[in-house]
Amino acid sequence: MKRFLSIVIYLSSFIVVLLGCSEVKQEDLQTKQIVTEGDFIYRLVTEESEYKENGPIRLIAELEYVGDKEEVLISHAASPFSFSMVETTRDYKISYPMAEPEIETVIRKGKPLRKEYTGGAGAYSAEDKKNYVTFIQKIMKKEFPNGHYIVNGLASYTVLENEETGQEKDFNLKARVEFRVKSSN
């Protein structure tokens, strides 16, 4: 009987430890990532690891020039930043469609170019299931349903490296952050 009781206590302790570890793991979300390439630093940040359902979220992307010049000219689509996502609970992909004119932006050394996520991401077609369409329509209005979201951020731009030869360098800096959305009940 003592042996049986010891086994029960041991297993109970083991289960408590496992549950505790899994809870910590769930809350330990990556909310910031910094990527450096050449003379540029790309930062992707979500201000919170958890947001309330149908409430606003704050995602911010920054691109900083840290090279030798006082400023650098980059060319990019409508924005150098995109915020595509995956909602892992439903396994829904949330695209970030963007117009692709060629825009030029000057970045001054020490003054990051900054963009906050403003919604509007996502797209759907007539062939998509109704649940997915409803979900994407909410996302487009910045009303995020419950779930776990992974943001696959991208800073995509081109820099003229040599004015005499016209040599350009393309940058595609990728960063990943995540957050949860929970109901306010």
N, C-alpha and C positions, 0 to 999 in steps of 0.2 A: 504494500500500500504506500509506503514511504517513497519507493522508487516511482510509482505511478504519479504521485503528487509532485515529485521533483520534475518529472517529464512535463506535466501540465504547466507548472510554474515556468519552466524553461521555454516551452513553446509560446506561452502567453507573453513572456518578456520579449522573445524574438519577434512576434507579430507586432507588438507595440513599437519596437525599434524600427521595423520595416515601414509601418504606417507613418511614423515620424519622419523618416528619411524621404519617403515619397512625397510628403507634404512640403518639405523643404525644397525638394527638387522642382515641384510644381511652381513654387513662388520665386525660384531663382531664374528669372527670365533675363535675357540679354537686351537691355534697353538702350545701349549705346555702342557704336562701333566706329573706330577711326582707322582709315586706310590712307597710307602715304605712297605716292608714286612720283618719282622725279621731284619737281619743285612744288608739288601740290599735296594738300591734306584734305581729304573728304571725310566729313563727319555725318553720321546719321543717328538721330536721337529720338526716342519717344519719351515724353516727359514723365509718364507713369507706366508702371508694369500692369496696372489694372484700371479699367475704366468702367463706368456704369452703362448699362444697355441703353441704346438709342441716344446716348449723349455724345458730346464732341470728344475727339481724340486730338492729341497734339503730336505731330510728327514734324521734325525739322531736319533739313539737309543744309550743309554748309560746304563751300569749297574755298579753301584758302591758298593763296600763292605765297610761297616762302623762299623764292629764288633771289637772285642778285639784282634784278631790275626793280624799278619803283612800281611798275605796273606791267600787266600782260594782257593781250587781246585774245579772247577765245571765241570760237564760233560753235554754235549748237542749234538744236531744234527749238521749238517754242520755249523750252527751258532745258538747262543742262541736267536737271534732276527729274527722275521718275520714281514712282512709288508703287510698283506692282506688289501684290500680296497673295497669300494663300491662307484660307481659313481652314485649319487642320481638322476641326471637329467634323465638318461636312465634306472636307476635301474639295472645297470650291476655290478655283483660281480667279483672282480679281485683277484684270489687266489695267493698264494705265495708258490708254490711248492719248496720243499727243500729235498736234499739228507739227509738220516738219519743214517750216521755212528755215532759211539759214540766217540766224541772228548773231550779231557780234556783241560781245559784252567785255568791258574792261574790268579787270580785277586788280585792285591796288594792293600792294604788299601790306600785309598786316590787317587788312579790312576784308573779312570773308564775305563772299557772295552767299546770301541766305535765302532759303525758300521754305515756307511752311506748307504742309499738305492742306489743300483747300477742298477736298472732296472731288466729285466728278469722275472718280476712277470707275472703271468697269464698263463692260459692254455685254450685250446678249443678243440673241437672234430669235426668230420665230420658232426655231426648232428646239430651243432650250426648254427644259421642264419648268413648270409654273413656280415651284419652290425656289429654283435658282433665279428666275427672273425677279421674283419678289425680293429675294435676298439682295441682288445687285441693285435694284431700285432703291432699297434702303441705304446701301453703301454710297450710292451716288448722291444721296441727300445728307451724308455724314451721320446716318443713324445706324450705328453698328450693332447688329444682333449679338447675343451671347456667343462666345467662342474663343478660340485661341488663334491669333493672327500672327503670321510671319511676314514682315515687310522685306522685300528684296529690292533695296534701294540701288540706284544706278546714277552715277555722274558721268555723262557721255558728252565729250566735247573735243574740239580740235584746236591745236596751238600752232601758229606759224613759227617754226624754229629758226628758219634762215630766210630773211627778206630777199637776199640777193638771188638765191636759187629757188625760192618758193617752197622749200621743203617744209612739210607739215608733219605733226605727230598727233595721232589719235589717242585719246584716253577713254577708257571704259572702267571706271572705278566702281567696284561692287561692295556693298555693305549690307548687313542683315541685322534687324532688330525684331523683337517680338513683344506682344502684349496680350492680355486677356480682357474680355468684356464679360461682365457678370450682371445678372438682373439685379435691380435695386430692391427686390423683395426682402 
